[in-house]
Amino acid sequence: MAEEEVVLLDGEEAEWSAREADHWIGVYTQLIDFCRQAMQGAEAANVIRIRRRMARLQKRLAFWGGPDLTKA
């Protein structure tokens, strides 16, 4: 799968402060945790979609300087 570029969403600004970056790190960390929970017991086709979404979320988390949760 080709690398997907991180595109900022409405309301996100790369020049924001560390406090604002911490906010986005928290948001994407929670979304990735939610995806992990959703994959438990999910059907195979849904797991593929959730993994793709998690990969996009992880890239956004990394953009804001958050941890790599792919190994958690």
C-alpha positions as CSV (number, residue, x, y, z in Angstrom):
1,M,0.0,0.0,0.0
2,A,1.4,3.4,-1.0
3,E,2.2,6.0,1.7
4,E,-0.6,8.3,2.4
5,E,0.3,12.0,2.9
6,V,-1.0,13.6,6.1
7,V,-3.4,16.4,5.2
8,L,-4.5,18.6,8.1
9,L,-8.2,18.6,8.8
10,D,-10.3,21.7,9.3
11,G,-9.3,23.2,12.7
12,E,-5.8,21.7,12.6
13,E,-2.8,24.1,12.2
14,A,0.8,22.8,12.0
15,E,2.1,26.0,13.6
16,W,0.1,25.5,16.8
17,S,1.6,25.5,20.3
18,A,2.8,22.4,22.2
19,R,-0.4,22.5,24.2
20,E,-2.6,22.3,21.1
21,A,-0.4,19.5,19.8
22,D,-0.9,17.6,23.1
23,H,-4.6,17.9,22.5
24,W,-4.4,16.3,19.0
25,I,-2.1,13.6,20.4
26,G,-4.8,12.8,22.9
27,V,-7.5,12.8,20.3
28,Y,-5.7,10.4,17.9
29,T,-4.5,8.2,20.7
30,Q,-8.1,7.7,21.9
31,L,-9.3,7.1,18.3
32,I,-6.6,4.4,17.8
33,D,-7.6,2.7,21.1
34,F,-11.2,2.7,20.0
35,C,-10.2,1.1,16.7
36,R,-8.3,-1.6,18.5
37,Q,-11.3,-2.4,20.7
38,A,-13.6,-2.4,17.6
39,M,-11.4,-5.0,16.0
40,Q,-11.9,-7.5,18.8
41,G,-14.5,-9.9,17.5
42,A,-15.0,-8.0,14.2
43,E,-15.5,-9.7,10.8
44,A,-12.4,-10.0,8.6
45,A,-13.6,-7.3,6.1
46,N,-14.2,-4.9,8.9
47,V,-10.8,-5.6,10.4
48,I,-9.1,-4.6,7.2
49,R,-11.0,-1.3,7.1
50,I,-10.2,-0.6,10.8
51,R,-6.5,-1.3,10.2
52,R,-6.4,1.1,7.3
53,R,-8.1,3.7,9.5
54,M,-5.7,3.1,12.3
55,A,-2.8,3.5,9.9
56,R,-4.1,6.9,8.9
57,L,-4.7,7.9,12.5
58,Q,-1.2,6.8,13.5
59,K,0.2,9.0,10.7
60,R,-1.8,11.9,12.1
61,L,-0.6,11.1,15.6
62,A,3.0,11.0,14.5
63,F,2.6,14.3,12.7
64,W,1.7,15.9,16.0
65,G,4.7,14.3,17.7
66,G,2.8,11.5,19.4
67,P,4.0,8.0,20.2
68,D,4.1,5.1,17.7
69,L,1.1,3.0,18.9
70,T,1.4,0.4,16.1
71,K,3.5,-1.8,18.4
72,A,1.3,-1.5,21.4
